[in-house]
Amino acid sequence: MNNILVPKALDANRKGRLTLLQAVGLMGWVLFGAFPFLAGVAMFGAFIYSLITHKFNDIGSIILGAIFNVGFAAGLMWMGYLIGGRLLIDMLFGQVRQIEGVGMKYSGSGGSGRGKVYYYSVGQMNFQIPSYGTYKSLHNANVVLAYYLPLSKTLVNLESTYSITSYGSRGFQRLEEAERNAKKK
């Protein structure tokens, strides 16, 4: 599902709000991040339970358990936060920011040379695009107004404000003006 180009949500996004439809479209990443976060919480809870029930024999095993268990649990919780936590916080606040600039698509190779990672750049901001289908449907080399979530920097909507024309020295032409000219012809 394309959760970036959502024309029904443009009015709310222009007012700085995230819609329920957009939030539902982003829930997959929140749930994906919940798994490592909850695993970390469970590991931490198991360590605390072991302390309370005196499962450790001496201070050395307590320190070793704390270093390994709590360190690994904190790492899992941090990974969960990076995957879906910031997005969940953005969704709870429901604020959307905007930036205008020339939208450019580009891709790069993923970690360890596996797969491609898709990006969309607007002005000075770069947004990672989760799927090729969404990437394919984005506007390229148009002046766009991009709506994004402030903490996670997740692109949630996009609208063209200008189109690049191939004629004349004007370069950019307002879309409304381009539509009027097309209707006249």
VMD Tcl script that builds the backbone (N, CA, C; Angstrom):
set m [mol new atoms 555]
animate dup $m
set s [atomselect $m all]
$s set {name element resname resid chain x y z} {
  {N N MET 1 A 0.842 -1.188 0.000}
  {CA C MET 1 A 0.000 0.000 0.000}
  {C C MET 1 A 0.878 1.239 0.000}
  {N N ASN 2 A 0.493 2.212 -0.766}
  {CA C ASN 2 A 1.227 3.468 -0.838}
  {C C ASN 2 A 0.701 4.382 0.262}
  {N N ASN 3 A 1.481 4.576 1.311}
  {CA C ASN 3 A 1.021 5.431 2.406}
  {C C ASN 3 A 1.651 6.812 2.354}
  {N N ILE 4 A 2.223 7.181 1.204}
  {CA C ILE 4 A 2.816 8.508 1.090}
  {C C ILE 4 A 1.939 9.436 0.260}
  {N N LEU 5 A 1.445 8.980 -0.857}
  {CA C LEU 5 A 0.585 9.818 -1.686}
  {C C LEU 5 A -0.867 9.556 -1.306}
  {N N VAL 6 A -1.374 10.334 -0.355}
  {CA C VAL 6 A -2.733 10.156 0.156}
  {C C VAL 6 A -3.487 11.477 -0.050}
  {N N PRO 7 A -4.123 11.648 -1.220}
  {CA C PRO 7 A -4.814 12.918 -1.492}
  {C C PRO 7 A -5.904 13.254 -0.476}
  {N N LYS 8 A -6.565 12.243 0.103}
  {CA C LYS 8 A -7.630 12.499 1.084}
  {C C LYS 8 A -7.093 13.171 2.342}
  {N N ALA 9 A -5.809 12.990 2.619}
  {CA C ALA 9 A -5.223 13.514 3.852}
  {C C ALA 9 A -4.569 14.883 3.671}
  {N N LEU 10 A -4.538 15.398 2.449}
  {CA C LEU 10 A -3.831 16.664 2.198}
  {C C LEU 10 A -4.376 17.820 3.028}
  {N N ASP 11 A -5.696 17.913 3.158}
  {CA C ASP 11 A -6.270 19.031 3.907}
  {C C ASP 11 A -5.794 19.019 5.363}
  {N N ALA 12 A -5.828 17.847 5.992}
  {CA C ALA 12 A -5.364 17.734 7.380}
  {C C ALA 12 A -3.860 17.987 7.472}
  {N N ASN 13 A -3.090 17.471 6.501}
  {CA C ASN 13 A -1.641 17.685 6.505}
  {C C ASN 13 A -1.296 19.154 6.349}
  {N N ARG 14 A -2.040 19.877 5.528}
  {CA C ARG 14 A -1.802 21.315 5.373}
  {C C ARG 14 A -2.023 22.053 6.691}
  {N N LYS 15 A -2.907 21.524 7.534}
  {CA C LYS 15 A -3.182 22.120 8.845}
  {C C LYS 15 A -2.228 21.592 9.912}
  {N N GLY 16 A -1.280 20.736 9.504}
  {CA C GLY 16 A -0.286 20.231 10.439}
  {C C GLY 16 A -0.712 19.021 11.236}
  {N N ARG 17 A -1.701 18.273 10.734}
  {CA C ARG 17 A -2.212 17.114 11.463}
  {C C ARG 17 A -2.060 15.831 10.649}
  {N N LEU 18 A -1.862 14.739 11.348}
  {CA C LEU 18 A -1.798 13.408 10.764}
  {C C LEU 18 A -3.195 12.801 10.813}
  {N N THR 19 A -3.613 12.128 9.741}
  {CA C THR 19 A -4.938 11.515 9.740}
  {C C THR 19 A -4.871 10.080 10.262}
  {N N LEU 20 A -6.004 9.551 10.636}
  {CA C LEU 20 A -6.091 8.179 11.108}
  {C C LEU 20 A -5.688 7.208 9.999}
  {N N LEU 21 A -6.082 7.485 8.766}
  {CA C LEU 21 A -5.716 6.642 7.630}
  {C C LEU 21 A -4.197 6.551 7.477}
  {N N GLN 22 A -3.504 7.661 7.627}
  {CA C GLN 22 A -2.046 7.661 7.538}
  {C C GLN 22 A -1.422 6.914 8.714}
  {N N ALA 23 A -1.972 7.109 9.910}
  {CA C ALA 23 A -1.444 6.424 11.093}
  {C C ALA 23 A -1.596 4.914 10.960}
  {N N VAL 24 A -2.717 4.457 10.454}
  {CA C VAL 24 A -2.924 3.025 10.253}
  {C C VAL 24 A -1.921 2.489 9.230}
  {N N GLY 25 A -1.639 3.248 8.193}
  {CA C GLY 25 A -0.664 2.827 7.187}
  {C C GLY 25 A 0.751 2.710 7.738}
  {N N LEU 26 A 1.052 3.403 8.806}
  {CA C LEU 26 A 2.391 3.369 9.403}
  {C C LEU 26 A 2.515 2.370 10.555}
  {N N MET 27 A 1.426 1.744 10.958}
  {CA C MET 27 A 1.438 0.842 12.111}
  {C C MET 27 A 2.350 -0.365 11.919}
  {N N GLY 28 A 2.567 -0.797 10.690}
  {CA C GLY 28 A 3.437 -1.950 10.451}
  {C C GLY 28 A 4.830 -1.742 11.013}
  {N N TRP 29 A 5.385 -0.545 10.823}
  {CA C TRP 29 A 6.727 -0.252 11.338}
  {C C TRP 29 A 6.735 -0.181 12.854}
  {N N VAL 30 A 5.653 0.321 13.432}
  {CA C VAL 30 A 5.565 0.379 14.896}
  {C C VAL 30 A 5.533 -1.040 15.464}
  {N N LEU 31 A 4.724 -1.904 14.850}
  {CA C LEU 31 A 4.645 -3.293 15.315}
  {C C LEU 31 A 5.958 -4.028 15.095}
  {N N PHE 32 A 6.616 -3.763 13.988}
  {CA C PHE 32 A 7.919 -4.378 13.706}
  {C C PHE 32 A 8.948 -3.977 14.771}
  {N N GLY 33 A 8.898 -2.738 15.217}
  {CA C GLY 33 A 9.805 -2.274 16.260}
  {C C GLY 33 A 9.406 -2.747 17.646}
  {N N ALA 34 A 8.142 -3.123 17.806}
  {CA C ALA 34 A 7.674 -3.577 19.122}
  {C C ALA 34 A 8.286 -4.916 19.509}
  {N N PHE 35 A 8.578 -5.772 18.538}
  {CA C PHE 35 A 9.127 -7.097 18.857}
  {C C PHE 35 A 10.466 -7.022 19.587}
  {N N PRO 36 A 11.477 -6.340 19.054}
  {CA C PRO 36 A 12.725 -6.276 19.822}
  {C C PRO 36 A 12.582 -5.488 21.119}
  {N N PHE 37 A 11.730 -4.455 21.122}
  {CA C PHE 37 A 11.536 -3.675 22.341}
  {C C PHE 37 A 10.949 -4.548 23.452}
  {N N LEU 38 A 9.908 -5.317 23.126}
  {CA C LEU 38 A 9.274 -6.168 24.130}
  {C C LEU 38 A 10.185 -7.316 24.559}
  {N N ALA 39 A 11.012 -7.814 23.646}
  {CA C ALA 39 A 11.987 -8.845 24.021}
  {C C ALA 39 A 12.981 -8.274 25.034}
  {N N GLY 40 A 13.410 -7.037 24.833}
  {CA C GLY 40 A 14.309 -6.375 25.779}
  {C C GLY 40 A 13.661 -6.166 27.131}
  {N N VAL 41 A 12.389 -5.765 27.122}
  {CA C VAL 41 A 11.654 -5.579 28.383}
  {C C VAL 41 A 11.533 -6.915 29.114}
  {N N ALA 42 A 11.254 -7.996 28.373}
  {CA C ALA 42 A 11.135 -9.321 28.992}
  {C C ALA 42 A 12.467 -9.766 29.596}
  {N N MET 43 A 13.574 -9.513 28.879}
  {CA C MET 43 A 14.893 -9.877 29.416}
  {C C MET 43 A 15.196 -9.096 30.691}
  {N N PHE 44 A 14.891 -7.817 30.681}
  {CA C PHE 44 A 15.118 -6.982 31.854}
  {C C PHE 44 A 14.248 -7.454 33.016}
  {N N GLY 45 A 13.001 -7.770 32.727}
  {CA C GLY 45 A 12.098 -8.270 33.752}
  {C C GLY 45 A 12.576 -9.590 34.342}
  {N N ALA 46 A 13.111 -10.472 33.480}
  {CA C ALA 46 A 13.644 -11.754 33.965}
  {C C ALA 46 A 14.836 -11.525 34.891}
  {N N PHE 47 A 15.666 -10.546 34.565}
  {CA C PHE 47 A 16.811 -10.237 35.430}
  {C C PHE 47 A 16.345 -9.718 36.785}
  {N N ILE 48 A 15.383 -8.823 36.793}
  {CA C ILE 48 A 14.845 -8.278 38.049}
  {C C ILE 48 A 14.204 -9.403 38.867}
  {N N TYR 49 A 13.459 -10.279 38.197}
  {CA C TYR 49 A 12.842 -11.408 38.890}
  {C C TYR 49 A 13.911 -12.306 39.530}
  {N N SER 50 A 15.011 -12.518 38.787}
  {CA C SER 50 A 16.104 -13.332 39.330}
  {C C SER 50 A 16.736 -12.683 40.558}
  {N N LEU 51 A 16.821 -11.370 40.553}
  {CA C LEU 51 A 17.356 -10.673 41.727}
  {C C LEU 51 A 16.430 -10.821 42.931}
  {N N ILE 52 A 15.147 -10.684 42.689}
  {CA C ILE 52 A 14.171 -10.750 43.785}
  {C C ILE 52 A 14.109 -12.155 44.385}
  {N N THR 53 A 14.165 -13.168 43.533}
  {CA C THR 53 A 14.051 -14.554 44.018}
  {C C THR 53 A 15.392 -15.165 44.408}
  {N N HIS 54 A 16.449 -14.372 44.397}
  {CA C HIS 54 A 17.787 -14.805 44.822}
  {C C HIS 54 A 18.316 -15.996 44.009}
  {N N LYS 55 A 18.189 -15.931 42.702}
  {CA C LYS 55 A 18.686 -16.984 41.826}
  {C C LYS 55 A 20.204 -16.915 41.664}
  {N N PHE 56 A 20.787 -15.771 41.978}
  {CA C PHE 56 A 22.233 -15.606 41.842}
  {C C PHE 56 A 22.935 -16.054 43.123}
  {N N ASN 57 A 24.092 -16.702 42.974}
  {CA C ASN 57 A 24.820 -17.242 44.128}
  {C C ASN 57 A 25.722 -16.218 44.799}
  {N N ASP 58 A 26.365 -15.377 44.011}
  {CA C ASP 58 A 27.324 -14.430 44.585}
  {C C ASP 58 A 27.267 -13.107 43.831}
  {N N ILE 59 A 28.022 -12.146 44.314}
  {CA C ILE 59 A 28.029 -10.799 43.719}
  {C C ILE 59 A 28.607 -10.805 42.309}
  {N N GLY 60 A 29.555 -11.710 42.053}
  {CA C GLY 60 A 30.157 -11.797 40.723}
  {C C GLY 60 A 29.147 -12.190 39.660}
  {N N SER 61 A 28.287 -13.155 39.987}
  {CA C SER 61 A 27.268 -13.568 39.010}
  {C C SER 61 A 26.208 -12.488 38.833}
  {N N ILE 62 A 25.949 -11.701 39.875}
  {CA C ILE 62 A 25.006 -10.585 39.742}
  {C C ILE 62 A 25.575 -9.535 38.792}
  {N N ILE 63 A 26.857 -9.212 38.961}
  {CA C ILE 63 A 27.491 -8.206 38.096}
  {C C ILE 63 A 27.559 -8.710 36.656}
  {N N LEU 64 A 27.948 -9.984 36.481}
  {CA C LEU 64 A 28.003 -10.554 35.132}
  {C C LEU 64 A 26.615 -10.587 34.493}
  {N N GLY 65 A 25.614 -10.969 35.274}
  {CA C GLY 65 A 24.236 -10.981 34.778}
  {C C GLY 65 A 23.757 -9.590 34.412}
  {N N ALA 66 A 24.123 -8.616 35.238}
  {CA C ALA 66 A 23.714 -7.239 34.964}
  {C C ALA 66 A 24.353 -6.730 33.685}
  {N N ILE 67 A 25.625 -7.004 33.516}
  {CA C ILE 67 A 26.322 -6.521 32.318}
  {C C ILE 67 A 25.742 -7.164 31.069}
  {N N PHE 68 A 25.609 -8.503 31.095}
  {CA C PHE 68 A 25.133 -9.200 29.906}
  {C C PHE 68 A 23.643 -8.964 29.676}
  {N N ASN 69 A 22.836 -9.294 30.669}
  {CA C ASN 69 A 21.395 -9.270 30.506}
  {C C ASN 69 A 20.852 -7.858 30.312}
  {N N VAL 70 A 21.242 -6.964 31.203}
  {CA C VAL 70 A 20.725 -5.600 31.118}
  {C C VAL 70 A 21.288 -4.890 29.882}
  {N N GLY 71 A 22.563 -5.131 29.566}
  {CA C GLY 71 A 23.148 -4.528 28.372}
  {C C GLY 71 A 22.468 -5.002 27.102}
  {N N PHE 72 A 22.235 -6.308 27.000}
  {CA C PHE 72 A 21.568 -6.854 25.819}
  {C C PHE 72 A 20.117 -6.380 25.757}
  {N N ALA 73 A 19.444 -6.342 26.907}
  {CA C ALA 73 A 18.059 -5.874 26.949}
  {C C ALA 73 A 17.972 -4.401 26.527}
  {N N ALA 74 A 18.910 -3.594 27.008}
  {CA C ALA 74 A 18.912 -2.176 26.611}
  {C C ALA 74 A 19.165 -2.036 25.120}
  {N N GLY 75 A 20.047 -2.874 24.570}
  {CA C GLY 75 A 20.306 -2.836 23.122}
  {C C GLY 75 A 19.065 -3.200 22.320}
  {N N LEU 76 A 18.341 -4.213 22.756}
  {CA C LEU 76 A 17.106 -4.597 22.062}
  {C C LEU 76 A 16.044 -3.498 22.159}
  {N N MET 77 A 15.919 -2.903 23.334}
  {CA C MET 77 A 14.933 -1.833 23.494}
  {C C MET 77 A 15.306 -0.621 22.639}
  {N N TRP 78 A 16.597 -0.303 22.550}
  {CA C TRP 78 A 17.048 0.812 21.708}
  {C C TRP 78 A 16.760 0.526 20.242}
  {N N MET 79 A 17.013 -0.709 19.806}
  {CA C MET 79 A 16.737 -1.077 18.419}
  {C C MET 79 A 15.238 -0.953 18.128}
  {N N GLY 80 A 14.399 -1.399 19.053}
  {CA C GLY 80 A 12.954 -1.261 18.888}
  {C C GLY 80 A 12.525 0.186 18.810}
  {N N TYR 81 A 13.154 1.026 19.630}
  {CA C TYR 81 A 12.849 2.458 19.588}
  {C C TYR 81 A 13.234 3.060 18.235}
  {N N LEU 82 A 14.400 2.693 17.725}
  {CA C LEU 82 A 14.834 3.241 16.443}
  {C C LEU 82 A 13.944 2.795 15.291}
  {N N ILE 83 A 13.462 1.559 15.343}
  {CA C ILE 83 A 12.611 1.046 14.267}
  {C C ILE 83 A 11.215 1.646 14.336}
  {N N GLY 84 A 10.582 1.593 15.489}
  {CA C GLY 84 A 9.192 2.019 15.558}
  {C C GLY 84 A 8.843 2.989 16.660}
  {N N GLY 85 A 9.732 3.201 17.614}
  {CA C GLY 85 A 9.418 4.057 18.752}
  {C C GLY 85 A 9.240 5.515 18.390}
  {N N ARG 86 A 10.160 6.042 17.603}
  {CA C ARG 86 A 10.034 7.461 17.203}
  {C C ARG 86 A 8.774 7.670 16.382}
  {N N LEU 87 A 8.471 6.681 15.537}
  {CA C LEU 87 A 7.266 6.760 14.715}
  {C C LEU 87 A 6.011 6.727 15.587}
  {N N LEU 88 A 6.018 5.888 16.612}
  {CA C LEU 88 A 4.876 5.821 17.529}
  {C C LEU 88 A 4.695 7.145 18.262}
  {N N ILE 89 A 5.771 7.746 18.713}
  {CA C ILE 89 A 5.681 9.047 19.385}
  {C C ILE 89 A 5.114 10.097 18.432}
  {N N ASP 90 A 5.599 10.095 17.186}
  {CA C ASP 90 A 5.060 11.025 16.184}
  {C C ASP 90 A 3.571 10.799 15.961}
  {N N MET 91 A 3.169 9.537 15.915}
  {CA C MET 91 A 1.757 9.231 15.685}
  {C C MET 91 A 0.900 9.675 16.862}
  {N N LEU 92 A 1.401 9.528 18.068}
  {CA C LEU 92 A 0.645 9.945 19.249}
  {C C LEU 92 A 0.466 11.459 19.299}
  {N N PHE 93 A 1.510 12.201 18.937}
  {CA C PHE 93 A 1.388 13.661 18.891}
  {C C PHE 93 A 0.584 14.118 17.687}
  {N N GLY 94 A 0.655 13.387 16.582}
  {CA C GLY 94 A -0.146 13.684 15.397}
  {C C GLY 94 A 0.242 14.944 14.653}
  {N N GLN 95 A 1.450 15.455 14.871}
  {CA C GLN 95 A 1.890 16.671 14.195}
  {C C GLN 95 A 2.582 16.338 12.882}
  {N N VAL 96 A 2.322 17.158 11.876}
  {CA C VAL 96 A 2.946 17.013 10.570}
  {C C VAL 96 A 3.612 18.337 10.228}
  {N N ARG 97 A 4.834 18.268 9.762}
  {CA C ARG 97 A 5.548 19.467 9.290}
  {C C ARG 97 A 5.646 19.407 7.778}
  {N N GLN 98 A 6.054 20.522 7.185}
  {CA C GLN 98 A 6.165 20.554 5.731}
  {C C GLN 98 A 7.447 21.240 5.289}
  {N N ILE 99 A 7.892 20.854 4.106}
  {CA C ILE 99 A 9.061 21.463 3.488}
  {C C ILE 99 A 8.803 21.522 1.986}
  {N N GLU 100 A 9.206 22.628 1.382}
  {CA C GLU 100 A 9.020 22.775 -0.062}
  {C C GLU 100 A 10.384 22.786 -0.739}
  {N N GLY 101 A 10.451 22.153 -1.873}
  {CA C GLY 101 A 11.687 22.104 -2.639}
  {C C GLY 101 A 11.537 21.182 -3.834}
  {N N VAL 102 A 12.617 21.039 -4.576}
  {CA C VAL 102 A 12.610 20.136 -5.724}
  {C C VAL 102 A 12.718 18.709 -5.202}
  {N N GLY 103 A 11.776 17.877 -5.603}
  {CA C GLY 103 A 11.776 16.476 -5.195}
  {C C GLY 103 A 12.614 15.647 -6.140}
  {N N MET 104 A 13.562 14.909 -5.590}
  {CA C MET 104 A 14.451 14.068 -6.405}
  {C C MET 104 A 14.472 12.665 -5.828}
  {N N LYS 105 A 14.323 11.667 -6.715}
  {CA C LYS 105 A 14.407 10.268 -6.307}
  {C C LYS 105 A 15.830 9.780 -6.540}
  {N N TYR 106 A 16.311 8.949 -5.629}
  {CA C TYR 106 A 17.596 8.285 -5.837}
  {C C TYR 106 A 17.634 7.017 -5.001}
  {N N SER 107 A 18.538 6.139 -5.334}
  {CA C SER 107 A 18.635 4.879 -4.591}
  {C C SER 107 A 20.098 4.567 -4.328}
  {N N GLY 108 A 20.320 3.695 -3.386}
  {CA C GLY 108 A 21.657 3.259 -3.039}
  {C C GLY 108 A 21.598 1.800 -2.629}
  {N N SER 109 A 22.747 1.214 -2.424}
  {CA C SER 109 A 22.764 -0.191 -2.015}
  {C C SER 109 A 22.593 -0.281 -0.510}
  {N N GLY 110 A 21.926 -1.340 -0.075}
  {CA C GLY 110 A 21.699 -1.568 1.345}
  {C C GLY 110 A 22.971 -2.041 2.025}
  {N N GLY 111 A 22.890 -2.276 3.298}
  {CA C GLY 111 A 24.032 -2.755 4.065}
  {C C GLY 111 A 24.539 -4.084 3.549}
  {N N SER 112 A 25.826 -4.278 3.551}
  {CA C SER 112 A 26.496 -5.496 3.074}
  {C C SER 112 A 26.240 -5.756 1.590}
  {N N GLY 113 A 25.892 -4.719 0.846}
  {CA C GLY 113 A 25.696 -4.852 -0.595}
  {C C GLY 113 A 24.428 -5.587 -0.989}
  {N N ARG 114 A 23.536 -5.838 -0.057}
  {CA C ARG 114 A 22.300 -6.564 -0.367}
  {C C ARG 114 A 21.156 -5.591 -0.570}
  {N N GLY 115 A 20.446 -5.744 -1.685}
  {CA C GLY 115 A 19.240 -4.979 -1.929}
  {C C GLY 115 A 19.498 -3.501 -2.175}
  {N N LYS 116 A 18.431 -2.827 -2.562}
  {CA C LYS 116 A 18.496 -1.389 -2.781}
  {C C LYS 116 A 17.709 -0.671 -1.703}
  {N N VAL 117 A 18.165 0.527 -1.386}
  {CA C VAL 117 A 17.467 1.401 -0.456}
  {C C VAL 117 A 17.034 2.609 -1.271}
  {N N TYR 118 A 15.761 2.966 -1.154}
  {CA C TYR 118 A 15.200 4.059 -1.950}
  {C C TYR 118 A 15.048 5.311 -1.093}
  {N N TYR 119 A 15.373 6.452 -1.705}
  {CA C TYR 119 A 15.306 7.729 -1.003}
  {C C TYR 119 A 14.573 8.749 -1.856}
  {N N TYR 120 A 14.020 9.737 -1.175}
  {CA C TYR 120 A 13.396 10.878 -1.831}
  {C C TYR 120 A 13.893 12.119 -1.114}
  {N N SER 121 A 14.447 13.033 -1.865}
  {CA C SER 121 A 15.037 14.235 -1.300}
  {C C SER 121 A 14.168 15.442 -1.652}
  {N N VAL 122 A 13.894 16.265 -0.653}
  {CA C VAL 122 A 13.160 17.520 -0.852}
  {C C VAL 122 A 13.933 18.595 -0.112}
  {N N GLY 123 A 14.414 19.583 -0.849}
  {CA C GLY 123 A 15.231 20.620 -0.228}
  {C C GLY 123 A 16.468 19.998 0.388}
  {N N GLN 124 A 16.673 20.215 1.681}
  {CA C GLN 124 A 17.829 19.665 2.383}
  {C C GLN 124 A 17.502 18.376 3.143}
  {N N MET 125 A 16.289 17.856 2.997}
  {CA C MET 125 A 15.881 16.670 3.746}
  {C C MET 125 A 15.836 15.447 2.836}
  {N N ASN 126 A 16.292 14.319 3.383}
  {CA C ASN 126 A 16.258 13.048 2.677}
  {C C ASN 126 A 15.347 12.092 3.443}
  {N N PHE 127 A 14.424 11.468 2.730}
  {CA C PHE 127 A 13.485 10.535 3.338}
  {C C PHE 127 A 13.725 9.148 2.759}
  {N N GLN 128 A 13.780 8.133 3.620}
  {CA C GLN 128 A 13.902 6.767 3.130}
  {C C GLN 128 A 12.504 6.279 2.771}
  {N N ILE 129 A 12.392 5.668 1.588}
  {CA C ILE 129 A 11.113 5.178 1.093}
  {C C ILE 129 A 11.076 3.667 1.296}
  {N N PRO 130 A 10.027 3.133 1.947}
  {CA C PRO 130 A 10.035 1.724 2.328}
  {C C PRO 130 A 9.860 0.718 1.195}
  {N N SER 131 A 9.213 1.085 0.095}
  {CA C SER 131 A 8.971 0.091 -0.957}
  {C C SER 131 A 9.204 0.675 -2.342}
  {N N TYR 132 A 9.515 -0.223 -3.266}
  {CA C TYR 132 A 9.772 0.203 -4.640}
  {C C TYR 132 A 8.499 0.741 -5.297}
  {N N GLY 133 A 7.353 0.152 -4.983}
  {CA C GLY 133 A 6.091 0.625 -5.558}
  {C C GLY 133 A 5.816 2.073 -5.190}
  {N N THR 134 A 6.049 2.424 -3.948}
  {CA C THR 134 A 5.876 3.802 -3.502}
  {C C THR 134 A 6.902 4.699 -4.171}
  {N N TYR 135 A 8.138 4.236 -4.228}
  {CA C TYR 135 A 9.230 4.990 -4.839}
  {C C TYR 135 A 8.905 5.310 -6.296}
  {N N LYS 136 A 8.373 4.324 -6.997}
  {CA C LYS 136 A 8.049 4.485 -8.414}
  {C C LYS 136 A 6.973 5.544 -8.633}
  {N N SER 137 A 6.035 5.672 -7.679}
  {CA C SER 137 A 4.918 6.596 -7.861}
  {C C SER 137 A 5.239 8.040 -7.456}
  {N N LEU 138 A 6.415 8.293 -6.893}
  {CA C LEU 138 A 6.759 9.642 -6.456}
  {C C LEU 138 A 7.126 10.543 -7.627}
  {N N HIS 139 A 6.877 11.834 -7.459}
  {CA C HIS 139 A 7.204 12.836 -8.476}
  {C C HIS 139 A 8.719 13.041 -8.494}
  {N N ASN 140 A 9.276 13.156 -9.673}
  {CA C ASN 140 A 10.716 13.408 -9.777}
  {C C ASN 140 A 10.927 14.729 -10.497}
  {N N ALA 141 A 11.815 15.542 -9.991}
  {CA C ALA 141 A 12.201 16.829 -10.584}
  {C C ALA 141 A 11.035 17.803 -10.666}
  {N N ASN 142 A 10.118 17.739 -9.731}
  {CA C ASN 142 A 9.059 18.731 -9.582}
  {C C ASN 142 A 9.293 19.473 -8.276}
  {N N VAL 143 A 8.823 20.683 -8.206}
  {CA C VAL 143 A 8.832 21.383 -6.930}
  {C C VAL 143 A 7.622 20.871 -6.166}
  {N N VAL 144 A 7.884 20.314 -4.995}
  {CA C VAL 144 A 6.830 19.665 -4.223}
  {C C VAL 144 A 6.773 20.241 -2.816}
  {N N LEU 145 A 5.642 20.032 -2.197}
  {CA C LEU 145 A 5.464 20.317 -0.787}
  {C C LEU 145 A 5.381 18.956 -0.109}
  {N N ALA 146 A 6.379 18.645 0.702}
  {CA C ALA 146 A 6.454 17.352 1.369}
  {C C ALA 146 A 5.992 17.501 2.805}
  {N N TYR 147 A 5.152 16.590 3.248}
  {CA C TYR 147 A 4.656 16.570 4.615}
  {C C TYR 147 A 5.317 15.392 5.320}
  {N N TYR 148 A 5.874 15.644 6.511}
  {CA C TYR 148 A 6.619 14.604 7.217}
  {C C TYR 148 A 6.390 14.707 8.717}
  {N N LEU 149 A 6.701 13.613 9.400}
  {CA C LEU 149 A 6.606 13.574 10.858}
  {C C LEU 149 A 7.913 14.098 11.437}
  {N N PRO 150 A 7.867 15.009 12.415}
  {CA C PRO 150 A 9.083 15.719 12.845}
  {C C PRO 150 A 10.148 14.863 13.548}
  {N N LEU 151 A 9.785 13.928 14.389}
  {CA C LEU 151 A 10.784 13.167 15.143}
  {C C LEU 151 A 11.414 12.058 14.298}
  {N N SER 152 A 10.578 11.286 13.621}
  {CA C SER 152 A 11.087 10.152 12.834}
  {C C SER 152 A 11.499 10.545 11.423}
  {N N LYS 153 A 11.186 11.757 11.007}
  {CA C LYS 153 A 11.481 12.226 9.643}
  {C C LYS 153 A 10.906 11.270 8.594}
  {N N THR 154 A 9.660 10.838 8.830}
  {CA C THR 154 A 8.961 9.933 7.930}
  {C C THR 154 A 8.081 10.746 6.994}
  {N N LEU 155 A 8.243 10.544 5.701}
  {CA C LEU 155 A 7.440 11.223 4.693}
  {C C LEU 155 A 6.039 10.621 4.705}
  {N N VAL 156 A 5.000 11.474 4.886}
  {CA C VAL 156 A 3.634 10.966 4.947}
  {C C VAL 156 A 2.750 11.455 3.801}
  {N N ASN 157 A 3.117 12.531 3.139}
  {CA C ASN 157 A 2.329 12.990 2.002}
  {C C ASN 157 A 3.162 13.927 1.143}
  {N N LEU 158 A 2.679 14.129 -0.061}
  {CA C LEU 158 A 3.424 14.896 -1.040}
  {C C LEU 158 A 2.443 15.531 -2.005}
  {N N GLU 159 A 2.673 16.790 -2.352}
  {CA C GLU 159 A 1.868 17.416 -3.399}
  {C C GLU 159 A 2.754 18.307 -4.251}
  {N N SER 160 A 2.509 18.255 -5.559}
  {CA C SER 160 A 3.273 19.097 -6.474}
  {C C SER 160 A 2.758 20.519 -6.402}
  {N N THR 161 A 3.683 21.474 -6.346}
  {CA C THR 161 A 3.281 22.875 -6.342}
  {C C THR 161 A 3.673 23.554 -7.647}
  {N N TYR 162 A 4.712 23.070 -8.279}
  {CA C TYR 162 A 5.160 23.580 -9.569}
  {C C TYR 162 A 5.493 22.387 -10.452}
  {N N SER 163 A 5.455 22.595 -11.749}
  {CA C SER 163 A 5.969 21.562 -12.644}
  {C C SER 163 A 7.095 22.175 -13.461}
  {N N ILE 164 A 8.064 21.378 -13.800}
  {CA C ILE 164 A 9.162 21.854 -14.636}
  {C C ILE 164 A 8.708 21.715 -16.086}
  {N N THR 165 A 8.762 22.823 -16.803}
  {CA C THR 165 A 8.325 22.781 -18.194}
  {C C THR 165 A 9.530 22.693 -19.104}
  {N N SER 166 A 9.307 22.153 -20.275}
  {CA C SER 166 A 10.418 21.976 -21.207}
  {C C SER 166 A 10.473 23.100 -22.238}
  {N N TYR 167 A 9.668 24.113 -22.072}
  {CA C TYR 167 A 9.664 25.199 -23.036}
  {C C TYR 167 A 9.875 26.534 -22.337}
  {N N GLY 168 A 10.403 27.466 -23.064}
  {CA C GLY 168 A 10.563 28.823 -22.553}
  {C C GLY 168 A 11.630 28.938 -21.483}
  {N N SER 169 A 11.848 30.158 -21.060}
  {CA C SER 169 A 12.885 30.424 -20.066}
  {C C SER 169 A 12.322 30.444 -18.650}
  {N N ARG 170 A 11.013 30.249 -18.510}
  {CA C ARG 170 A 10.403 30.340 -17.184}
  {C C ARG 170 A 10.803 29.175 -16.288}
  {N N GLY 171 A 11.045 28.020 -16.864}
  {CA C GLY 171 A 11.504 26.888 -16.070}
  {C C GLY 171 A 10.414 26.246 -15.244}
  {N N PHE 172 A 9.853 26.968 -14.288}
  {CA C PHE 172 A 8.811 26.426 -13.439}
  {C C PHE 172 A 7.495 27.111 -13.776}
  {N N GLN 173 A 6.424 26.374 -13.669}
  {CA C GLN 173 A 5.115 26.918 -13.955}
  {C C GLN 173 A 4.154 26.392 -12.897}
  {N N ARG 174 A 3.369 27.266 -12.318}
  {CA C ARG 174 A 2.391 26.824 -11.319}
  {C C ARG 174 A 1.482 25.775 -11.949}
  {N N LEU 175 A 1.143 24.749 -11.190}
  {CA C LEU 175 A 0.300 23.681 -11.718}
  {C C LEU 175 A -1.073 24.187 -12.128}
  {N N GLU 176 A -1.633 25.123 -11.343}
  {CA C GLU 176 A -2.951 25.655 -11.703}
  {C C GLU 176 A -2.895 26.337 -13.075}
  {N N GLU 177 A -1.828 27.080 -13.299}
  {CA C GLU 177 A -1.648 27.767 -14.578}
  {C C GLU 177 A -1.462 26.750 -15.702}
  {N N ALA 178 A -0.726 25.705 -15.439}
  {CA C ALA 178 A -0.513 24.667 -16.447}
  {C C ALA 178 A -1.822 23.969 -16.786}
  {N N GLU 179 A -2.668 23.723 -15.783}
  {CA C GLU 179 A -3.958 23.088 -16.033}
  {C C GLU 179 A -4.871 23.991 -16.857}
  {N N ARG 180 A -4.886 25.305 -16.563}
  {CA C ARG 180 A -5.711 26.244 -17.345}
  {C C ARG 180 A -5.253 26.270 -18.802}
  {N N ASN 181 A -3.928 26.309 -19.006}
  {CA C ASN 181 A -3.399 26.318 -20.369}
  {C C ASN 181 A -3.728 25.036 -21.107}
  {N N ALA 182 A -3.707 23.920 -20.419}
  {CA C ALA 182 A -4.018 22.626 -21.051}
  {C C ALA 182 A -5.495 22.576 -21.444}
  {N N LYS 183 A -6.387 23.159 -20.614}
  {CA C LYS 183 A -7.811 23.168 -20.923}
  {C C LYS 183 A -8.110 24.066 -22.122}
  {N N LYS 184 A -7.355 25.153 -22.245}
  {CA C LYS 184 A -7.550 26.067 -23.391}
  {C C LYS 184 A -7.197 25.389 -24.691}
  {N N LYS 185 A -6.165 24.555 -24.647}
  {CA C LYS 185 A -5.740 23.858 -25.861}
  {C C LYS 185 A -6.682 22.729 -26.153}
}
mol reanalyze $m
mol bondsrecalc $m
mol representation Tube
mol addrep $m
